[in-house]
Amino acid sequence: MIRISASEQVAAWLTALPPQTKHRVRLALRGLVKGKGDIKGLQGPLEGFCRLRVGGIRIIYRQVSAREVRLDFAHTRDVVYEIFERLLRNREES
């Protein structure tokens, strides 16, 4: 069984979602555990990460091990990649 862990950002973001949206995201995460859903590997500076699409929401994650998926960042489609890329750059510079 694959275990899902989440960053503090993802956990707080999911908690703040409206109930209907939260339900859709939870269903998508259950599918992710089974390798199902709108999943795509990312390229360029985000290579090594994947995204799970749930309507207008994107959850960026990575496979940490054969048994664990780590949800690194979540936000709406229009800003998720730009913000996450900036966060990665800031981590590397620190």
mmCIF file of the C-alpha atoms, coordinates in Angstrom:
data_MODEL
# 
_entry.id   MODEL 
# 
loop_
_atom_site.group_PDB 
_atom_site.id 
_atom_site.type_symbol 
_atom_site.label_atom_id 
_atom_site.label_alt_id 
_atom_site.label_comp_id 
_atom_site.label_asym_id 
_atom_site.label_entity_id 
_atom_site.label_seq_id 
_atom_site.pdbx_PDB_ins_code 
_atom_site.Cartn_x 
_atom_site.Cartn_y 
_atom_site.Cartn_z 
_atom_site.occupancy 
_atom_site.B_iso_or_equiv 
_atom_site.pdbx_formal_charge 
_atom_site.auth_seq_id 
_atom_site.auth_comp_id 
_atom_site.auth_asym_id 
_atom_site.auth_atom_id 
_atom_site.pdbx_PDB_model_num 
ATOM 1  C CA . MET A 1 1  ? 0.000   0.000  0.000   1.00 0.00 ? 1  MET A CA 1 
ATOM 2  C CA . ILE A 1 2  ? 1.288   3.448  -0.899  1.00 0.00 ? 2  ILE A CA 1 
ATOM 3  C CA . ARG A 1 3  ? 1.354   6.027  1.859   1.00 0.00 ? 3  ARG A CA 1 
ATOM 4  C CA . ILE A 1 4  ? 0.737   9.722  1.174   1.00 0.00 ? 4  ILE A CA 1 
ATOM 5  C CA . SER A 1 5  ? 2.527   12.402 3.167   1.00 0.00 ? 5  SER A CA 1 
ATOM 6  C CA . ALA A 1 6  ? 1.982   16.132 2.721   1.00 0.00 ? 6  ALA A CA 1 
ATOM 7  C CA . SER A 1 7  ? 4.021   19.264 3.267   1.00 0.00 ? 7  SER A CA 1 
ATOM 8  C CA . GLU A 1 8  ? 2.712   21.832 5.742   1.00 0.00 ? 8  GLU A CA 1 
ATOM 9  C CA . GLN A 1 9  ? 1.622   24.010 2.814   1.00 0.00 ? 9  GLN A CA 1 
ATOM 10 C CA . VAL A 1 10 ? -0.460  21.222 1.262   1.00 0.00 ? 10 VAL A CA 1 
ATOM 11 C CA . ALA A 1 11 ? -2.013  20.207 4.595   1.00 0.00 ? 11 ALA A CA 1 
ATOM 12 C CA . ALA A 1 12 ? -3.032  23.810 5.407   1.00 0.00 ? 12 ALA A CA 1 
ATOM 13 C CA . TRP A 1 13 ? -4.245  24.437 1.863   1.00 0.00 ? 13 TRP A CA 1 
ATOM 14 C CA . LEU A 1 14 ? -6.415  21.304 1.847   1.00 0.00 ? 14 LEU A CA 1 
ATOM 15 C CA . THR A 1 15 ? -7.882  22.167 5.244   1.00 0.00 ? 15 THR A CA 1 
ATOM 16 C CA . ALA A 1 16 ? -8.977  25.576 3.940   1.00 0.00 ? 16 ALA A CA 1 
ATOM 17 C CA . LEU A 1 17 ? -10.824 24.175 0.902   1.00 0.00 ? 17 LEU A CA 1 
ATOM 18 C CA . PRO A 1 18 ? -14.628 24.263 0.759   1.00 0.00 ? 18 PRO A CA 1 
ATOM 19 C CA . PRO A 1 19 ? -16.238 20.887 1.593   1.00 0.00 ? 19 PRO A CA 1 
ATOM 20 C CA . GLN A 1 20 ? -17.209 19.942 -1.992  1.00 0.00 ? 20 GLN A CA 1 
ATOM 21 C CA . THR A 1 21 ? -13.758 20.695 -3.368  1.00 0.00 ? 21 THR A CA 1 
ATOM 22 C CA . LYS A 1 22 ? -12.093 18.922 -0.446  1.00 0.00 ? 22 LYS A CA 1 
ATOM 23 C CA . HIS A 1 23 ? -14.186 15.833 -1.205  1.00 0.00 ? 23 HIS A CA 1 
ATOM 24 C CA . ARG A 1 24 ? -13.118 15.865 -4.886  1.00 0.00 ? 24 ARG A CA 1 
ATOM 25 C CA . VAL A 1 25 ? -9.462  16.208 -3.876  1.00 0.00 ? 25 VAL A CA 1 
ATOM 26 C CA . ARG A 1 26 ? -9.726  13.323 -1.400  1.00 0.00 ? 26 ARG A CA 1 
ATOM 27 C CA . LEU A 1 27 ? -11.247 11.105 -4.100  1.00 0.00 ? 27 LEU A CA 1 
ATOM 28 C CA . ALA A 1 28 ? -8.412  12.072 -6.464  1.00 0.00 ? 28 ALA A CA 1 
ATOM 29 C CA . LEU A 1 29 ? -5.817  11.240 -3.780  1.00 0.00 ? 29 LEU A CA 1 
ATOM 30 C CA . ARG A 1 30 ? -7.397  7.817  -3.268  1.00 0.00 ? 30 ARG A CA 1 
ATOM 31 C CA . GLY A 1 31 ? -7.032  7.297  -7.016  1.00 0.00 ? 31 GLY A CA 1 
ATOM 32 C CA . LEU A 1 32 ? -3.405  8.469  -6.889  1.00 0.00 ? 32 LEU A CA 1 
ATOM 33 C CA . VAL A 1 33 ? -2.621  5.706  -4.392  1.00 0.00 ? 33 VAL A CA 1 
ATOM 34 C CA . LYS A 1 34 ? -3.878  3.243  -7.022  1.00 0.00 ? 34 LYS A CA 1 
ATOM 35 C CA . GLY A 1 35 ? -1.943  4.954  -9.826  1.00 0.00 ? 35 GLY A CA 1 
ATOM 36 C CA . LYS A 1 36 ? -5.102  6.396  -11.341 1.00 0.00 ? 36 LYS A CA 1 
ATOM 37 C CA . GLY A 1 37 ? -6.195  9.926  -12.114 1.00 0.00 ? 37 GLY A CA 1 
ATOM 38 C CA . ASP A 1 38 ? -5.092  12.831 -14.266 1.00 0.00 ? 38 ASP A CA 1 
ATOM 39 C CA . ILE A 1 39 ? -1.369  12.421 -13.548 1.00 0.00 ? 39 ILE A CA 1 
ATOM 40 C CA . LYS A 1 40 ? 1.479   13.867 -15.556 1.00 0.00 ? 40 LYS A CA 1 
ATOM 41 C CA . GLY A 1 41 ? 5.252   13.998 -15.125 1.00 0.00 ? 41 GLY A CA 1 
ATOM 42 C CA . LEU A 1 42 ? 6.642   17.526 -15.143 1.00 0.00 ? 42 LEU A CA 1 
ATOM 43 C CA . GLN A 1 43 ? 9.560   18.715 -17.271 1.00 0.00 ? 43 GLN A CA 1 
ATOM 44 C CA . GLY A 1 44 ? 12.164  21.453 -17.221 1.00 0.00 ? 44 GLY A CA 1 
ATOM 45 C CA . PRO A 1 45 ? 13.014  22.891 -13.805 1.00 0.00 ? 45 PRO A CA 1 
ATOM 46 C CA . LEU A 1 46 ? 10.311  20.719 -12.202 1.00 0.00 ? 46 LEU A CA 1 
ATOM 47 C CA . GLU A 1 47 ? 11.566  17.445 -13.652 1.00 0.00 ? 47 GLU A CA 1 
ATOM 48 C CA . GLY A 1 48 ? 11.312  14.660 -11.099 1.00 0.00 ? 48 GLY A CA 1 
ATOM 49 C CA . PHE A 1 49 ? 7.962   15.927 -9.871  1.00 0.00 ? 49 PHE A CA 1 
ATOM 50 C CA . CYS A 1 50 ? 4.503   14.962 -11.086 1.00 0.00 ? 50 CYS A CA 1 
ATOM 51 C CA . ARG A 1 51 ? 1.198   16.733 -10.951 1.00 0.00 ? 51 ARG A CA 1 
ATOM 52 C CA . LEU A 1 52 ? -2.255  15.522 -10.084 1.00 0.00 ? 52 LEU A CA 1 
ATOM 53 C CA . ARG A 1 53 ? -5.019  17.550 -11.726 1.00 0.00 ? 53 ARG A CA 1 
ATOM 54 C CA . VAL A 1 54 ? -8.354  17.957 -9.943  1.00 0.00 ? 54 VAL A CA 1 
ATOM 55 C CA . GLY A 1 55 ? -10.373 20.445 -11.993 1.00 0.00 ? 55 GLY A CA 1 
ATOM 56 C CA . GLY A 1 56 ? -8.595  23.800 -11.656 1.00 0.00 ? 56 GLY A CA 1 
ATOM 57 C CA . ILE A 1 57 ? -6.400  22.533 -8.830  1.00 0.00 ? 57 ILE A CA 1 
ATOM 58 C CA . ARG A 1 58 ? -2.907  21.130 -9.263  1.00 0.00 ? 58 ARG A CA 1 
ATOM 59 C CA . ILE A 1 59 ? -1.086  19.099 -6.643  1.00 0.00 ? 59 ILE A CA 1 
ATOM 60 C CA . ILE A 1 60 ? 2.641   18.731 -7.244  1.00 0.00 ? 60 ILE A CA 1 
ATOM 61 C CA . TYR A 1 61 ? 4.055   15.541 -5.788  1.00 0.00 ? 61 TYR A CA 1 
ATOM 62 C CA . ARG A 1 62 ? 6.958   13.128 -6.051  1.00 0.00 ? 62 ARG A CA 1 
ATOM 63 C CA . GLN A 1 63 ? 7.440   9.452  -5.492  1.00 0.00 ? 63 GLN A CA 1 
ATOM 64 C CA . VAL A 1 64 ? 9.749   9.316  -2.449  1.00 0.00 ? 64 VAL A CA 1 
ATOM 65 C CA . SER A 1 65 ? 9.975   5.523  -2.437  1.00 0.00 ? 65 SER A CA 1 
ATOM 66 C CA . ALA A 1 66 ? 8.074   2.553  -3.793  1.00 0.00 ? 66 ALA A CA 1 
ATOM 67 C CA . ARG A 1 67 ? 5.714   2.928  -0.864  1.00 0.00 ? 67 ARG A CA 1 
ATOM 68 C CA . GLU A 1 68 ? 5.449   6.682  -0.340  1.00 0.00 ? 68 GLU A CA 1 
ATOM 69 C CA . VAL A 1 69 ? 4.194   9.686  -2.299  1.00 0.00 ? 69 VAL A CA 1 
ATOM 70 C CA . ARG A 1 70 ? 4.997   13.166 -0.968  1.00 0.00 ? 70 ARG A CA 1 
ATOM 71 C CA . LEU A 1 71 ? 2.583   16.018 -1.769  1.00 0.00 ? 71 LEU A CA 1 
ATOM 72 C CA . ASP A 1 72 ? 4.911   19.015 -2.032  1.00 0.00 ? 72 ASP A CA 1 
ATOM 73 C CA . PHE A 1 73 ? 2.708   21.899 -3.171  1.00 0.00 ? 73 PHE A CA 1 
ATOM 74 C CA . ALA A 1 74 ? -0.910  22.577 -4.107  1.00 0.00 ? 74 ALA A CA 1 
ATOM 75 C CA . HIS A 1 75 ? -2.658  25.585 -5.575  1.00 0.00 ? 75 HIS A CA 1 
ATOM 76 C CA . THR A 1 76 ? -4.789  26.677 -8.506  1.00 0.00 ? 76 THR A CA 1 
ATOM 77 C CA . ARG A 1 77 ? -3.585  26.000 -12.028 1.00 0.00 ? 77 ARG A CA 1 
ATOM 78 C CA . ASP A 1 78 ? -2.881  29.639 -12.848 1.00 0.00 ? 78 ASP A CA 1 
ATOM 79 C CA . VAL A 1 79 ? -0.118  30.070 -10.217 1.00 0.00 ? 79 VAL A CA 1 
ATOM 80 C CA . VAL A 1 80 ? 0.973   26.666 -8.930  1.00 0.00 ? 80 VAL A CA 1 
ATOM 81 C CA . TYR A 1 81 ? 3.983   26.074 -11.192 1.00 0.00 ? 81 TYR A CA 1 
ATOM 82 C CA . GLU A 1 82 ? 5.379   29.606 -10.952 1.00 0.00 ? 82 GLU A CA 1 
ATOM 83 C CA . ILE A 1 83 ? 5.168   29.697 -7.141  1.00 0.00 ? 83 ILE A CA 1 
ATOM 84 C CA . PHE A 1 84 ? 6.557   26.183 -6.659  1.00 0.00 ? 84 PHE A CA 1 
ATOM 85 C CA . GLU A 1 85 ? 9.452   26.848 -9.050  1.00 0.00 ? 85 GLU A CA 1 
ATOM 86 C CA . ARG A 1 86 ? 10.295  30.006 -7.096  1.00 0.00 ? 86 ARG A CA 1 
ATOM 87 C CA . LEU A 1 87 ? 10.195  28.078 -3.797  1.00 0.00 ? 87 LEU A CA 1 
ATOM 88 C CA . LEU A 1 88 ? 12.576  25.451 -5.184  1.00 0.00 ? 88 LEU A CA 1 
ATOM 89 C CA . ARG A 1 89 ? 15.001  28.123 -6.377  1.00 0.00 ? 89 ARG A CA 1 
ATOM 90 C CA . ASN A 1 90 ? 14.938  29.823 -2.967  1.00 0.00 ? 90 ASN A CA 1 
ATOM 91 C CA . ARG A 1 91 ? 15.678  26.487 -1.243  1.00 0.00 ? 91 ARG A CA 1 
ATOM 92 C CA . GLU A 1 92 ? 18.631  25.866 -3.525  1.00 0.00 ? 92 GLU A CA 1 
ATOM 93 C CA . GLU A 1 93 ? 20.037  29.352 -2.907  1.00 0.00 ? 93 GLU A CA 1 
ATOM 94 C CA . SER A 1 94 ? 19.790  29.014 0.887   1.00 0.00 ? 94 SER A CA 1 
# 
